[in-house]
Amino acid sequence: MNPFHEKPKRIDNCLMDWKALSPAPYDKHTVDPYTRTRVILMNGTEFENVWFSHQFSRNCQNGDVRRALALIRRSEQQQQKLVAALKPDNETLLEHTIGYEQLAVDLTAHLAKREQDEHVRNALNFALLEDFDHLYRYADFLDMEEGVHAETLVGGYTEIMPARPTIAHHRYPFDSIKRPIDSKTADPFTKLCVGIITAAEQQTMNYYMNVCAAYPNTPGRALYREIGMIEEQHVSQYGSLMDVNCTWLENLLMHQYTECYLYWSCYETETCEAIRRVWEHMLQIEISHLHEAVKLLMMEEKKEYQQVVGEGTFPAPLKLESNIDHVRSVLADTVQLTACRESYTFVEKLEHDADFFRYQQMVNANEADVASHAVIERYLKAYGQDYRFELAPNPIEALRDRTKDNVEIGRKPKTRELTNA
């Protein structure tokens, strides 16, 4: 499909009344896990576009452009409200959080498997391992809090077990900034990939920022607080990959094109017919927004859309599906990696005074105070062994012990010899 060849509706005809903004939510007991994650993904994509539009408007002197942005943005706000309403009110914060982390794992893995740019692929696989560990820690907390086994929520498509431990994810801010891509030479899918993963991780960061203060007990608040800080690192990492030389209007066009691609992908892969119709409706609205962006780019900068996205035919649909083999492979090969400026390195290769160790001492001086570690310790004390869903033993031998939370892997050099299965 090429959205530039589609006939758009007038944006005024895309605006909806309150009834249209109140769709029937999915049933949390019967929903396919990837329907849940698609809802989370598109909620985050809409938030990114609204946030970007506000920032553009605040940095634009042209009143006509600001008014055009306001109209598109109002329509985007309605879309966000509609998509968010697909989540049922009886799905708890923790159950919904499992959806967030399953999305992070399987979206990142899918993109990494398709990405041809090694620099971008390395960034994806690095953060993938960390979101995978977050899923494990939230799953144990969910079982302890609500007696719900997360394997029923992920449908058996995503394993639940420890990876590079969350305590090892805390790094000095300089190490989150990576080399940006160049849109003039980057593959069209790479440009889509960077925008998609930035929006998805940003949505997770925003969710945890808000849930942190809303969770009804201290351990939960602490867990969301800590993992929310890691999500901020991920957003900094992925956002730094975006081309810094694009104009605001070029970025607007790319944002709208990305939304069109994602709604089309959701429509092509959705298994729930009622929600598939929602994705179809959202795609038609986004095509209207895209064509408005094309007009603005030509009017203000005298540029054709092809100068930004190429000829515009979508690549193969983005598909959320099981990625167990890929995750296991990344875990086996990179568990001891950490970020180091624009690249990644094994912890044992860092200088003893590296920023990573200095920052670890700042924030994790007392391991007992680290919430992601404490939640597993509490679980072990209550049940004797942790909660997992594994199809085979953990690829890392030192992570197979279900009676101990390893807080040294990926954090201390001496653990290198323990990470080979």
N, C-alpha and C positions, 0 to 999 in steps of 0.2 A: 504494500500500500504506500502511496505517496500523498500525504495530507495536503500538499500544496496544489494538487490537482483536484481536490474535492471542492464542491461548492459550499461556501459557508453561509450560515444564517446570520442575520443582523444580531449584534450582541444584545440589543434591547429585547429581542425575542428569546434570548437565552435566560433572562432573569426569571426566577421562580417565586411562587407564593409559598406560604407556610406549609400548606399540605404537601407540596412537592418536596419540601425540605425535611419531611418526616417519613422516611421509608420504613418498611418493616425490617427490624434487625434480624440478623442470623440467629439461629438457635445454638447456644454454646454447647449443647449436649450432642448435637448431630453435625455441626459444621465441619467441613473439611479443614484441616489445619492451614492449608495454603489459601483458602478463602479468607480466613482470619488475618493471615499475614499480608495478603493483598490489600485488605482494608487499611491496615497499619501503614503499608507502603504509600498508598495513595493519599492518605491523610497527611503524611509527612511531605509528600511532593507538593500538595496544595499549600501547606504552611510555608515551604521554601519559596514558592512563587509569590505569595502574599508578602512575606518578609522582604524579598528582593524588590518588589514593586514599591513598597514604602521607602526603602533606602534610595531607590532610583528617584522617586518623587522629591525626596528631601535634598537631593543633590542636582536638581534640574531647575533651570530658570525659565524654561519655555512653558507658559501656561497651557497652551494647546496640548502639549505632550503630557503634562501633569493631569489634565482632565481626561485624556485618553487612558492613561494609566489608572485613574480612579474608577473608570467604568469597567475596565477589565478586572481590576482588583475586587470590585464589589461582586462581580460574577464569580471570581475565584473563591471569595469568602463564602458564598453560598454553596459552592461545590464542597468546600472543606466541611461545612456544617452538615451537609447531606451525607458525605462519606463517613464522618465521625459518628453519625446517628445509626450506622449499620451495626455498631457494637451494642450488644444487649446490656440492659442495666443490671442484670444479675451476674455478669461476668466480673469477678473480683479484680482488684488491682494486681494481685500476684498472678492470677490466671492470665490476665491481659499481658503482664510482663513476660511470661513465658512465650507468648506470641511475638513480642518485640525481639526477644533474643533468638527465637527460631528464625525469624525473618533475617536478623543480622547474620546468622550463620549461613543459611541457604542462599540468600541473595548474594552475599559476598563470595561464597564459593562458586556460584553460577557465573558471576562476572569474572572472577579470577580464571576460570577454565576457558572463558571466551576471549580474554584480553591478550592482545599481541604485544603491547608495550611492556617490556620487562619491568621498568621502573614502577609503573602503575600496578602491575600484577604483584610485585613484591609487597607493595603497600597493602593491597587487598589481603594477601595471605598472612601478612604479619598481624593485622587487626582481627582477621578471622579467628585466629587461635585464641585471642583474648575474649571475644564475644562468646566463643564456645565455652570457655571457663565460666563466664558470667551465667550462662544458661544452667550450668551445673550447680552453682551456688544459690541461685534463685529457686531452682527445683528442690533442693534440700530444705530451704526455708519454707517453701510452699507446703511440702509434706509435713513439716513440723508445725506450721501455723494452721493449716486447713485440712490436713489428712488427705490431700489430693496428690496423686502420682502424676508427675508432669509427662510421663511417657504417653498417657492417654490424651493429653493436649497436643503433643507433637505428632501423634498418630503413628509412632514407631518409625517415622521418616528421618529423625535426627537423633543421634545418640546423646546421652547425658552422662558425662564423666569429666574428671578434671583434666585441664590442659596446662599451659603456662599459667601458674597461679596468679590470681588477681593482685596479690600483694606485690608481685614483680612488675606490674604494669605501670606503676607510678614512675614517671621519668621527668627530667628537667625540661621545661617548655621549649628550649631551643631545639630539642631532638624531635619535635613534632612537625617541624617545617621542612617540606620536601621541595624538590625542583618542579616548577610548573610545566605543564605540557604546552606545546605551541600549536594553536588551532590551525595554523596555515599548513602544517605538515602532519598533524595527528590524524589517525584513522577516524572516520566518523563514529565508529562504535566506541573508541576511546573517549571521545568528547561526551557521548551519552553516558558512558560508564562513570566518569568522574562526577558528573552532575547528579546521577541517580544515587550513588553511594553517599555523596555529601548530604543530600536531602534526607536520606534514610537515617543516617547516623545522627544528623541534627535533630530529627524528630525524636529519636531515642533520648538524646541529651535533654531536650526540652521536657519530655515526659518525666524523666527522673528528677529534674530540677523542681518540678511541681509536686510530684508524688512524695518526694522526700519529706516535705513539711506536712503532708496530708496523711501519711501512714500512721495508724493508731498506736504504735508502740515504739519504744526506743531502739530495739535491735533492727526493726524494719527501716526506721528513719536513717539509721547509721549505714545500713547496707545500700540503700538507694543513694545516699550522700556519696559514699565512696565510689560506687560504680558509675554514678553520674559524672564524677571527676574524670574517670577513664574515658567516658563517652566524649567529654570535651576535648580530650587529647585526640581522639579519633576524628572529630570534626575538624580540628586544627590541621591534622595530617591530610585528610582528604580535600579540605578546602584549599590547602596550599598547592594542590596539584592542578587547580584550575588555571586556565590561561589568564595572565594578568594584563595582557595587552588588548583584550577585547573592549570595545566601547560599551556603554550602558545599553544602547539599542541592540547591539549584536548579542549581548547577554540576554536581553529580553526575548529576542527571537529564539535563542538556544533553549531558554527555559520553557517556552511554549512548545517548541518542537519535542523536547524531552517529555513533557506531559502527554502530548499526543501519542508518542511512542509507547509510553507506559500504559495509558488507558487502552490502546489497541492491543498491547500484549495481554492485559488483564482480560479483555473481551475474548481474545483468541484462546486463552488457557483456562478460563473460569469453568467450574463444574456445576455451580449452582445457577440455575436458569434465571431466577429472580434477580440475583446480583449481577449476572451477565448483562441483563437489560440496563442496569444502572451504569455499568461500564460503557455500554454503547451510547447511552445518553450523554455521559460525561465526555466521551470522545468527540461527539458532535459539537459540544460547547467549546472544547479546546481547539477544534479546527477553526472556529470563529475567532478565538483569541489569537491564534497563530497568524491568520490572515490580516488581522489588525496590526500585529507586530511587523509583518511584511510591509504594509503601507507606511508605517512610521519610519522604518529603516530607509525606505526609498525617499520619502518626503524630507527627512532631516539630514540624511547622510549620502543620498544618491547611490545606495548600494542595493544590489540584488540579493535575494536570500541565498542564492547559490554560493555567494562569497563567504557565507557563514557556515552553512551545513552541507554544501555540495548539492547534488541534484535532488536529494530529499527522500528517496525510497527507503522505507524502513529496513533495517537488518532483520534477521529472524527474531521472533518474539522472545522477550525475556520470560523465562519459565522457572517458577519456583518448584523445586522437586528435591528428592533426597540426594545428598552429596556425601554420604558416609565414607566412601573410599577416598575421596579427595581430602576430606578433613583429616582422616587418619594419616594420610601421606604427609600432609603439611605438619601435623603434630609430630610425627616421627623424625622429620628432617629439621625442624626449626624451633623446637620448644625452648632451646637455650639462647635464642636470639633476643637482642634488645635493639632499640633504635639508637642511632648515633649520627646526629646531624641529618644529612640528606640520604643516609643509607642505613644499613642494619649490620650488626656484628654480633658474634658470640660473646657472651658476658666475660668469658675467661680471656678474651683478647683486649678488653678495655684496660687502660692504665689504672693504677690503683686509686688515683685522685680524679677519675672521670666524673663528669657531672651526674651520671646515673647513680653512682654510689653516694655522692654527696646529697643528692635529692632524696634517695632512699633513707638516709640517716635523718634528714629533716622531717619527713612525714611518717616514716615507719620505724622510728627508734624503738618503740615498744610494740612488739608483734601482737601482744594480747589486745591492744587497742584497735587493731585493724579489723574492721567489721566483716570483711569477706572471709577472713580466717576464723574469727570468733563464731560466725554462724555455723561453720562446719564443726568446730570444737563443741558447740552446744549440742549439735545433732549426734555427734559421736558419744558424748556423755549420756544422752538420753537413750540411744538405740544400739550403741556398741559398734556399728559400722555405718558408713555413709549411704545415701540413696543414689543409685545409678541406674541407667538403662544402657547396657552394653551388649553388642552382638558378638564381641570377642574381647579378650583381654586388652587393656590399654597398651598402645604401642610403646609407651615409655615404662620401662620396668619399675622405676622409682615411683610411678603414679598408680601402681596396681594395688597397693596396700589400702584396704578400705577402712582400716582402723586408725589412720593417721592422715592429717592434712599436711602435705609437703609445702613448705614455704621457702625453700631454697632454690628449686629449679627456676631457671631464667633470672635469677637474682644473685646467686653466689657462684663464683668461678669453680669451686671445688666439686660442683655437682655434674660437671661435664661427663665424667666417666660413668655416671649412674643413669644417663638418659638413653643409652642404647639397649634395645630390647634383646 
